[in-house]
């Protein structure tokens, strides 16, 4: 019972996941991702900077839509560390069958992308998607209506490509504060 509850500190599986990531940072594999621009990037290529990562699907009208707006605001608020390559915002689609490059561009445009530092992507193949969802602890379940029931959070990856924190999906201020404090060190 103690291991499932983070040493009796967690009452939900989400809280247990967050505690586990803090105590046992997870190495994020350098898997290829297709960008909204049609090119390829990987977590390895982003090594050396902090990453704020969200998992989305572009047809989602609830959490993902709100998260897109949060990322556009973070893009403005964190423009200096983004411009100096200390930080990047990364949206990863868990619905690559529908989220092609054009859908990713539309998602960013709809939510106010400012053109620098926010990278919308999708995994190149299904095995890579499965690996990323496992590493980040993201659960997605098809809802039978063409969408998904899914987790929503902002994951923090450190410059050594380790998942070190999971923050509230609507916690823009907390995410900005978390990264800004570590950039000052």
N, C-alpha and C positions, 0 to 999 in steps of 0.2 A: 504494500500500500504506500509506503514512503516513497518508493521510486516513481510511482505513477503520479504522485502529487508534488514532486519537486521537494521532497523532504517535509511534507505536510504544509507547504507554502502555497499550493495551487488548488483551487476549487474547480477549475475548468481545464479541459485539454489545451485550450489556447494559452492559458497562463503557464501550464506545465511546459509547453513548447517554448515559450519566451524565456523561462528560467533555464531550460536545458541549453538553449543557444547561448545565453550569457555565461553559463558555467563551462560549456563545452563548445567553443566556437567551431563552426563547420567550414572546411575548405570548399570553396565553390570551384567546380571543375571548369577548365577553359574550353567550353563548348562553343561551337559556331552559332551565331544568331544572324538572321537576315534583318537588315535595318529597313526603315520606312523608305529610305532612298534606294533600296534594292541591293546595296552592298552587303558585305559580311563583316562582322565584328565578333569578338569573343570576350568572355570575362577576363581571359589572360591579357588581351590587348588593353583592357581598362585597369590592369594592375598598376599600383602606384598612386591611385586616387581613391577617395571615399566614394561609395556608390549608395544612393538611395534607390531601392528597387521595389517596384510594384508589379503584381501579376494581374493582368486584365484580359478581358475580351471586348472588342470594340462595339459589339451590339448590346452590351450591358447598359441599361438605363438607370441603374441604381448605384451601387458602390463604385464600380469602375468609372462611371461618369463623374462622380464626386471626386474620386482620386485623380482623375485627369485635371480637374480644376485645381486641386491641391498642388499637383506637380507644376502647373503653369505658374502658380503663385510662388512656389519654392524656387522656380527658375529665375524669377525676378528678384526675390529676396536674397538669394545666394549667388547672385551674378558675379561677384568678385572671386570667390573660390572656384566657380565654374570657369571663368575666363582664365584663371591661372592654372587650370588643369589639376586642381586639388580635389575636385568633386564632379560627379556626373549623376544625372537622374536617368534611370533606366526602367522603361516599361517593357514587360515581357508578356506577350500574348500566350495564353494557354489554350487558344482556339486557332491554331495556325491554318486549319482547313478553311476557315472563313476570313481570317485576318491576314490578307495579303498586304503587300507594300502600300497599295492605294488606300486600303482601309486604315492602316496605321497612320498614314499622312492625314487622312480625314479626321481621325481621332485626335491627333495633336492639334490640328487647325481648329477644330470645334472647341477645344478647351483652352485655346489662347497661347499656343506655343510661340516663343519669341526667337526661335531659330538657333539657339546655342545651348549646349549642355544637357538637353533632354533628348534621349535616344529611344525611339520606339522600335521594338524588335519582335521577332517570333523565332522559335527554335527551328532549325533546319530539318530535323527529322523527329519522328515520334519517340525514339529511344532517348534522345536528348531532352525532350520535354519531360518524359517520365523521370529522368535523373534530376532535372532541376526542381520539379515539384517535390521529389523526395528530399533533396538537400535542404530546400527552403521550408519543408513541412506544409506545403500548400495542398489543400484538398479541393478538388473540383468534381461535381457530380452533375451529369446532364439532367436538366429538369423536365425533359420530355416535350418541351415547347420550343426547342431550338436554342435555349440558353443554358445557363449553369447556376447551380447553387454553389457558392465558393467562399473561401476565406478572403478577407480583405485586410491588408496591413501594409506598412512600409518596412521593408527589411533593410538593414544596414550592413554593408560589406566594407570591411576595412581595406587599407592599401595593400595588405598582404593576401587579398582575395579570400578572407574568412568572413563568413556570416557571423556577426557579433551581437546583433540586437534585432528585435522585432518590435515595432512601435505601432501605435494605434493608426488605423487607416486615415482617420480624419485629424491626426495630430501634427499638422503642418508646423506649428510653433515648436512642438517637442522635437520633431525631426530636425528642424533648423538649429535649434539649441544644441541637440546631441552632437551634430557634426561640427558646429562652430566651436564648441568647447574643445573638441579634440584637435581641431586645426590650429588652435592657439598654443598647443603643447610643443 
